[in-house]
Amino acid sequence: MPDRTYKVTQIVGTSSTSFEDAIAGAVKRAAKTLHGLAWFEVAEFRGAIGKNGKVEEWQVKLDVAFRLD
């Protein structure tokens, strides 16, 4: 197996429904501009609370890695 080198960049995904949807949406969007995506790591979970005291938005900070050519 050849040696590989990766670049890691940080992105934030959001969703009005769940952390899982925030992750999936962020990875899907990153795949449109970052080629050779290999893995992700969740760096942080957080959310926004609305005036009614309910969660309005789930937010997740991800480290995503892609292979360098």
C-alpha positions in Angstrom: 0.0 0.0 0.0 1.5 3.4 -1.0 2.0 6.1 1.5 -0.7 8.8 1.5 -0.8 12.4 2.6 -3.9 14.2 3.7 -5.0 17.8 4.2 -7.4 18.4 7.0 -9.8 21.3 6.9 -12.6 22.3 9.3 -16.2 22.9 8.3 -19.5 23.5 10.2 -22.8 21.8 9.2 -26.2 22.8 10.4 -29.6 21.2 10.4 -33.1 22.0 11.7 -33.7 18.4 12.5 -30.7 16.6 14.0 -26.9 16.3 14.5 -26.9 13.4 12.1 -28.4 15.5 9.3 -26.0 18.3 10.1 -23.1 15.9 9.6 -24.5 14.3 6.4 -25.3 17.6 4.9 -21.8 19.0 5.6 -20.0 16.0 4.2 -22.3 16.0 1.1 -21.6 19.7 0.5 -17.8 19.3 1.1 -17.8 16.5 -1.5 -18.9 19.0 -4.2 -15.7 21.0 -3.9 -13.1 18.8 -2.0 -12.0 15.8 -4.0 -10.7 12.6 -2.5 -12.5 12.9 0.8 -11.3 10.1 3.0 -12.7 10.6 6.6 -14.2 13.1 9.0 -14.0 13.6 12.8 -16.6 15.4 14.9 -14.7 18.2 16.7 -17.7 19.9 18.4 -21.5 19.7 18.9 -23.6 22.7 19.6 -27.0 24.1 18.9 -29.2 27.2 18.8 -32.1 27.6 21.2 -35.1 29.6 20.1 -37.2 32.1 22.1 -39.7 29.3 23.0 -36.9 27.4 24.7 -36.7 24.6 22.1 -33.8 23.6 20.0 -34.0 25.5 16.6 -30.8 24.3 15.0 -28.2 21.5 15.5 -24.6 22.5 14.6 -21.6 20.3 14.2 -18.0 21.3 13.6 -16.1 18.6 11.6 -12.5 18.1 10.6 -12.6 16.6 7.1 -9.6 15.0 5.4 -8.9 14.6 1.7 -6.0 13.0 -0.1 -3.4 15.2 -1.7 -2.5 14.4 -5.3 
